Amino acid sequence: MRIKVDEASDALYFRLDESQIVESEEIQPGVILDYNAEGKTIGIEILGIKKRIPPEELKRLQFETV
């Protein structure tokens, strides 16, 4: 899994799988899901991230494994 913060695009992207993206769907304004050929969600993009999360929070992303 990869997480990318793109400050220029003001977006946060979670890549769950490295398979090829064949379809994307905006499920709500600024939230886009990417799907592979099997219809599984393999990516999540959140646009306008600076309005959703304070900048100081973006600098300290935390991983939690349960």
MOPAC internal coordinates of N, CA, C and O (Angstrom, degrees):
PM7 1SCF
backbone

  N    0.0000 0     0.00 0     0.00 0    0    0    0
  C    1.4486 1     0.00 0     0.00 0    1    0    0
  C    1.5281 1   108.58 1     0.00 0    2    1    0
  O    1.2310 1   121.53 1   -39.61 1    3    2    1
  N    1.3283 1   114.69 1   140.39 1    3    2    1
  C    1.4655 1   120.78 1   177.62 1    5    3    2
  C    1.5297 1   109.00 1  -123.53 1    6    5    3
  O    1.2310 1   121.22 1   -32.95 1    7    6    5
  N    1.3125 1   115.28 1   147.05 1    7    6    5
  C    1.4607 1   121.57 1   173.46 1    9    7    6
  C    1.5205 1   106.97 1  -125.45 1   10    9    7
  O    1.2310 1   120.94 1   -49.72 1   11   10    9
  N    1.3200 1   115.81 1   130.28 1   11   10    9
  C    1.4639 1   120.02 1  -178.85 1   13   11   10
  C    1.5272 1   109.28 1  -130.76 1   14   13   11
  O    1.2310 1   121.07 1   -50.72 1   15   14   13
  N    1.3307 1   115.55 1   129.28 1   15   14   13
  C    1.4573 1   121.35 1   172.29 1   17   15   14
  C    1.5240 1   106.06 1  -106.04 1   18   17   15
  O    1.2310 1   120.60 1   -61.49 1   19   18   17
  N    1.3191 1   116.46 1   118.51 1   19   18   17
  C    1.4597 1   122.08 1   179.72 1   21   19   18
  C    1.5234 1   107.92 1  -107.76 1   22   21   19
  O    1.2310 1   120.87 1   -81.19 1   23   22   21
  N    1.3232 1   115.95 1    98.81 1   23   22   21
  C    1.4606 1   120.57 1  -176.83 1   25   23   22
  C    1.5197 1   111.89 1   -65.24 1   26   25   23
  O    1.2310 1   119.84 1   144.41 1   27   26   25
  N    1.3281 1   117.92 1   -35.59 1   27   26   25
  C    1.4629 1   120.77 1  -179.41 1   29   27   26
  C    1.5304 1   111.32 1   -65.16 1   30   29   27
  O    1.2310 1   120.61 1   141.46 1   31   30   29
  N    1.3338 1   116.43 1   -38.54 1   31   30   29
  C    1.4684 1   121.19 1   179.65 1   33   31   30
  C    1.5186 1   112.31 1   -90.70 1   34   33   31
  O    1.2310 1   120.54 1   172.48 1   35   34   33
  N    1.3360 1   116.57 1    -7.52 1   35   34   33
  C    1.4656 1   122.17 1  -177.55 1   37   35   34
  C    1.5246 1   110.02 1    56.27 1   38   37   35
  O    1.2310 1   121.19 1  -128.41 1   39   38   37
  N    1.3443 1   115.33 1    51.59 1   39   38   37
  C    1.4581 1   120.68 1  -175.79 1   41   39   38
  C    1.5308 1   111.37 1  -138.39 1   42   41   39
  O    1.2310 1   121.54 1   -27.51 1   43   42   41
  N    1.3137 1   114.66 1   152.49 1   43   42   41
  C    1.4588 1   123.08 1   173.88 1   45   43   42
  C    1.5223 1   106.49 1  -120.23 1   46   45   43
  O    1.2310 1   120.21 1   -48.11 1   47   46   45
  N    1.3416 1   117.21 1   131.89 1   47   46   45
  C    1.4583 1   120.54 1  -176.76 1   49   47   46
  C    1.5206 1   110.39 1  -129.78 1   50   49   47
  O    1.2310 1   120.87 1   -51.22 1   51   50   49
  N    1.3272 1   115.94 1   128.78 1   51   50   49
  C    1.4541 1   123.26 1   173.97 1   53   51   50
  C    1.5220 1   107.55 1  -108.34 1   54   53   51
  O    1.2310 1   120.34 1   -59.76 1   55   54   53
  N    1.3054 1   116.96 1   120.24 1   55   54   53
  C    1.4749 1   121.31 1   177.39 1   57   55   54
  C    1.5207 1   106.77 1  -106.44 1   58   57   55
  O    1.2310 1   120.40 1   -66.66 1   59   58   57
  N    1.3135 1   116.84 1   113.34 1   59   58   57
  C    1.4508 1   122.06 1  -174.56 1   61   59   58
  C    1.5196 1   113.41 1   -89.87 1   62   61   59
  O    1.2310 1   120.66 1   156.95 1   63   62   61
  N    1.3298 1   116.35 1   -23.05 1   63   62   61
  C    1.4625 1   121.83 1  -172.60 1   65   63   62
  C    1.5250 1   106.76 1  -152.14 1   66   65   63
  O    1.2310 1   119.98 1   -32.17 1   67   66   65
  N    1.3202 1   117.64 1   147.83 1   67   66   65
  C    1.4630 1   120.64 1  -178.30 1   69   67   66
  C    1.5284 1   113.46 1   -93.29 1   70   69   67
  O    1.2310 1   119.95 1  -170.02 1   71   70   69
  N    1.3377 1   117.71 1     9.98 1   71   70   69
  C    1.4584 1   118.99 1   177.32 1   73   71   70
  C    1.5321 1   109.74 1   -69.09 1   74   73   71
  O    1.2310 1   121.04 1   -14.79 1   75   74   73
  N    1.3179 1   115.62 1   165.21 1   75   74   73
  C    1.4655 1   121.84 1  -174.51 1   77   75   74
  C    1.5312 1   111.07 1   -70.76 1   78   77   75
  O    1.2310 1   121.08 1   -43.62 1   79   78   77
  N    1.3233 1   115.54 1   136.38 1   79   78   77
  C    1.4614 1   121.59 1   175.51 1   81   79   78
  C    1.5285 1   107.67 1   -79.30 1   82   81   79
  O    1.2310 1   120.52 1   -54.78 1   83   82   81
  N    1.3354 1   116.61 1   125.22 1   83   82   81
  C    1.4598 1   120.18 1   179.33 1   85   83   82
  C    1.5252 1   112.04 1  -113.83 1   86   85   83
  O    1.2310 1   120.64 1   163.98 1   87   86   85
  N    1.3330 1   116.38 1   -16.02 1   87   86   85
  C    1.4591 1   119.75 1  -179.57 1   89   87   86
  C    1.5202 1   109.42 1  -155.21 1   90   89   87
  O    1.2310 1   120.94 1   -32.63 1   91   90   89
  N    1.3231 1   115.80 1   147.37 1   91   90   89
  C    1.4637 1   122.18 1   175.79 1   93   91   90
  C    1.5185 1   108.11 1  -130.59 1   94   93   91
  O    1.2310 1   121.21 1   -32.40 1   95   94   93
  N    1.3398 1   115.29 1   147.60 1   95   94   93
  C    1.4568 1   120.12 1  -179.14 1   97   95   94
  C    1.5221 1   108.98 1  -141.66 1   98   97   95
  O    1.2310 1   120.70 1   -50.82 1   99   98   97
  N    1.3205 1   116.26 1   129.18 1   99   98   97
  C    1.4641 1   120.89 1   174.89 1  101   99   98
  C    1.5251 1   106.70 1   -85.34 1  102  101   99
  O    1.2310 1   120.63 1   -71.70 1  103  102  101
  N    1.3422 1   116.40 1   108.30 1  103  102  101
  C    1.4571 1   120.38 1  -174.10 1  105  103  102
  C    1.5205 1   112.81 1   -85.38 1  106  105  103
  O    1.2310 1   120.80 1   159.23 1  107  106  105
  N    1.3115 1   116.08 1   -20.77 1  107  106  105
  C    1.4575 1   123.13 1   170.60 1  109  107  106
  C    1.5140 1   106.08 1  -159.08 1  110  109  107
  O    1.2310 1   118.99 1   -16.48 1  111  110  109
  N    1.3223 1   119.52 1   163.52 1  111  110  109
  C    1.4653 1   119.29 1  -175.57 1  113  111  110
  C    1.5389 1   112.32 1   -52.67 1  114  113  111
  O    1.2310 1   121.37 1   -59.26 1  115  114  113
  N    1.3305 1   114.99 1   120.74 1  115  114  113
  C    1.4491 1   121.32 1   176.99 1  117  115  114
  C    1.5141 1   116.14 1    81.35 1  118  117  115
  O    1.2310 1   119.39 1  -173.28 1  119  118  117
  N    1.3273 1   118.76 1     6.72 1  119  118  117
  C    1.4697 1   121.88 1   177.70 1  121  119  118
  C    1.5280 1   107.71 1  -124.44 1  122  121  119
  O    1.2310 1   121.50 1   -64.75 1  123  122  121
  N    1.3363 1   114.73 1   115.25 1  123  122  121
  C    1.4606 1   121.17 1  -173.14 1  125  123  122
  C    1.5246 1   109.42 1  -120.83 1  126  125  123
  O    1.2310 1   121.04 1   -48.97 1  127  126  125
  N    1.3345 1   115.62 1   131.03 1  127  126  125
  C    1.4607 1   121.15 1   175.58 1  129  127  126
  C    1.5170 1   108.96 1  -104.55 1  130  129  127
  O    1.2310 1   120.63 1   -41.82 1  131  130  129
  N    1.3296 1   116.40 1   138.18 1  131  130  129
  C    1.4620 1   122.78 1   175.07 1  133  131  130
  C    1.5195 1   108.17 1  -106.79 1  134  133  131
  O    1.2310 1   121.11 1   -41.01 1  135  134  133
  N    1.3367 1   115.48 1   138.99 1  135  134  133
  C    1.4636 1   121.66 1  -177.90 1  137  135  134
  C    1.5250 1   110.67 1  -121.81 1  138  137  135
  O    1.2310 1   121.02 1   -29.08 1  139  138  137
  N    1.3493 1   115.66 1   150.92 1  139  138  137
  C    1.4660 1   120.37 1   173.96 1  141  139  138
  C    1.5259 1   109.65 1   -94.59 1  142  141  139
  O    1.2310 1   119.88 1     5.49 1  143  142  141
  N    1.3089 1   117.84 1  -174.51 1  143  142  141
  C    1.4594 1   122.94 1  -176.81 1  145  143  142
  C    1.5297 1   113.02 1   -63.10 1  146  145  143
  O    1.2310 1   120.10 1   154.29 1  147  146  145
  N    1.3221 1   117.41 1   -25.71 1  147  146  145
  C    1.4678 1   121.34 1   178.76 1  149  147  146
  C    1.5248 1   112.35 1   -85.67 1  150  149  147
  O    1.2310 1   120.30 1   178.52 1  151  150  149
  N    1.3433 1   117.03 1    -1.48 1  151  150  149
  C    1.4623 1   120.90 1  -179.66 1  153  151  150
  C    1.5142 1   114.41 1    84.04 1  154  153  151
  O    1.2310 1   120.59 1  -170.25 1  155  154  153
  N    1.3290 1   116.48 1     9.75 1  155  154  153
  C    1.4695 1   120.36 1   178.85 1  157  155  154
  C    1.5183 1   109.80 1   -84.16 1  158  157  155
  O    1.2310 1   120.93 1   -37.25 1  159  158  157
  N    1.3246 1   115.83 1   142.75 1  159  158  157
  C    1.4609 1   121.05 1   175.99 1  161  159  158
  C    1.5203 1   108.45 1   -71.37 1  162  161  159
  O    1.2310 1   120.75 1   -55.79 1  163  162  161
  N    1.3398 1   116.17 1   124.21 1  163  162  161
  C    1.4672 1   119.84 1  -179.09 1  165  163  162
  C    1.5229 1   112.47 1  -122.02 1  166  165  163
  O    1.2310 1   120.45 1   174.64 1  167  166  165
  N    1.3420 1   116.75 1    -5.36 1  167  166  165
  C    1.4534 1   119.68 1   179.27 1  169  167  166
  C    1.5150 1   110.75 1  -155.90 1  170  169  167
  O    1.2310 1   121.22 1   -32.17 1  171  170  169
  N    1.3207 1   115.28 1   147.83 1  171  170  169
  C    1.4584 1   122.12 1   177.55 1  173  171  170
  C    1.5222 1   107.46 1  -133.38 1  174  173  171
  O    1.2310 1   120.78 1   -57.56 1  175  174  173
  N    1.3174 1   116.12 1   122.44 1  175  174  173
  C    1.4650 1   120.84 1   178.55 1  177  175  174
  C    1.5256 1   108.59 1  -116.10 1  178  177  175
  O    1.2310 1   121.11 1   -46.69 1  179  178  177
  N    1.3244 1   115.48 1   133.31 1  179  178  177
  C    1.4569 1   121.67 1   177.56 1  181  179  178
  C    1.5179 1   107.20 1  -119.34 1  182  181  179
  O    1.2310 1   120.65 1   -63.56 1  183  182  181
  N    1.3258 1   116.37 1   116.44 1  183  182  181
  C    1.4586 1   122.49 1  -179.53 1  185  183  182
  C    1.5191 1   110.22 1   -91.91 1  186  185  183
  O    1.2310 1   120.70 1   -21.15 1  187  186  185
  N    1.3341 1   116.26 1   158.85 1  187  186  185
  C    1.4587 1   121.26 1   179.29 1  189  187  186
  C    1.5139 1   111.97 1    64.60 1  190  189  187
  O    1.2310 1   121.22 1  -142.36 1  191  190  189
  N    1.3309 1   115.27 1    37.64 1  191  190  189
  C    1.4648 1   120.77 1  -172.95 1  193  191  190
  C    1.5346 1   112.77 1   -63.44 1  194  193  191
  O    1.2310 1   120.27 1   149.43 1  195  194  193
  N    1.3295 1   117.09 1   -30.57 1  195  194  193
  C    1.4727 1   119.74 1  -178.95 1  197  195  194
  C    1.5214 1   112.07 1   -65.42 1  198  197  195
  O    1.2310 1   120.10 1   154.04 1  199  198  197
  N    1.3254 1   117.42 1   -25.96 1  199  198  197
  C    1.4630 1   120.91 1   176.72 1  201  199  198
  C    1.5220 1   111.73 1   -83.88 1  202  201  199
  O    1.2310 1   120.45 1   159.45 1  203  202  201
  N    1.3112 1   116.74 1   -20.55 1  203  202  201
  C    1.4630 1   121.52 1  -176.50 1  205  203  202
  C    1.5231 1   112.73 1   -92.38 1  206  205  203
  O    1.2310 1   120.85 1   146.84 1  207  206  205
  N    1.3359 1   115.98 1   -33.16 1  207  206  205
  C    1.4609 1   121.48 1  -175.27 1  209  207  206
  C    1.5223 1   108.77 1  -131.92 1  210  209  207
  O    1.2310 1   119.65 1   -48.38 1  211  210  209
  N    1.3365 1   118.28 1   131.62 1  211  210  209
  C    1.4675 1   119.48 1   176.97 1  213  211  210
  C    1.5344 1   110.66 1   -59.04 1  214  213  211
  O    1.2310 1   120.15 1   -39.76 1  215  214  213
  N    1.3427 1   117.31 1   140.24 1  215  214  213
  C    1.4774 1   120.68 1  -177.25 1  217  215  214
  C    1.5247 1   114.34 1   -52.86 1  218  217  215
  O    1.2310 1   119.58 1   144.05 1  219  218  217
  N    1.3249 1   118.40 1   -35.95 1  219  218  217
  C    1.4689 1   119.89 1   179.89 1  221  219  218
  C    1.5244 1   111.65 1   -66.37 1  222  221  219
  O    1.2310 1   120.09 1   152.67 1  223  222  221
  N    1.3206 1   117.44 1   -27.33 1  223  222  221
  C    1.4639 1   121.13 1   176.53 1  225  223  222
  C    1.5259 1   110.90 1   -71.89 1  226  225  223
  O    1.2310 1   120.14 1   143.55 1  227  226  225
  N    1.3338 1   117.34 1   -36.45 1  227  226  225
  C    1.4669 1   120.51 1   179.05 1  229  227  226
  C    1.5161 1   112.14 1   -64.58 1  230  229  227
  O    1.2310 1   120.28 1   151.31 1  231  230  229
  N    1.3143 1   117.07 1   -28.69 1  231  230  229
  C    1.4599 1   120.73 1  -178.75 1  233  231  230
  C    1.5224 1   112.12 1   -73.77 1  234  233  231
  O    1.2310 1   120.22 1   164.26 1  235  234  233
  N    1.3056 1   117.18 1   -15.74 1  235  234  233
  C    1.4662 1   119.39 1  -178.20 1  237  235  234
  C    1.5293 1   111.47 1  -130.23 1  238  237  235
  O    1.2310 1   121.29 1  -118.69 1  239  238  237
  N    1.3061 1   115.13 1    61.31 1  239  238  237
  C    1.4592 1   120.68 1   175.11 1  241  239  238
  C    1.5268 1   108.92 1   -60.91 1  242  241  239
  O    1.2310 1   120.38 1   -40.83 1  243  242  241
  N    1.3211 1   116.88 1   139.17 1  243  242  241
  C    1.4537 1   120.87 1  -178.74 1  245  243  242
  C    1.5203 1   109.15 1  -119.17 1  246  245  243
  O    1.2310 1   121.66 1   -39.11 1  247  246  245
  N    1.3045 1   114.44 1   140.89 1  247  246  245
  C    1.4563 1   122.20 1   175.45 1  249  247  246
  C    1.5124 1   108.21 1  -104.27 1  250  249  247
  O    1.2310 1   120.62 1   -44.21 1  251  250  249
  N    1.3022 1   116.43 1   135.79 1  251  250  249
  C    1.4550 1   119.69 1   175.64 1  253  251  250
  C    1.5232 1   107.93 1  -131.00 1  254  253  251
  O    1.2310 1   120.77 1   -56.37 1  255  254  253
  N    1.3051 1   116.13 1   123.63 1  255  254  253
  C    1.4572 1   121.90 1   176.97 1  257  255  254
  C    1.5058 1   108.06 1  -113.88 1  258  257  255
  O    1.2310 1   120.95 1   -51.72 1  259  258  257
  N    1.3163 1   115.78 1   128.28 1  259  258  257
  C    1.4683 1   119.42 1  -178.02 1  261  259  258
  C    1.5019 1   110.65 1  -108.03 1  262  261  259
  O    1.2310 1   120.10 1   180.00 1  263  262  261

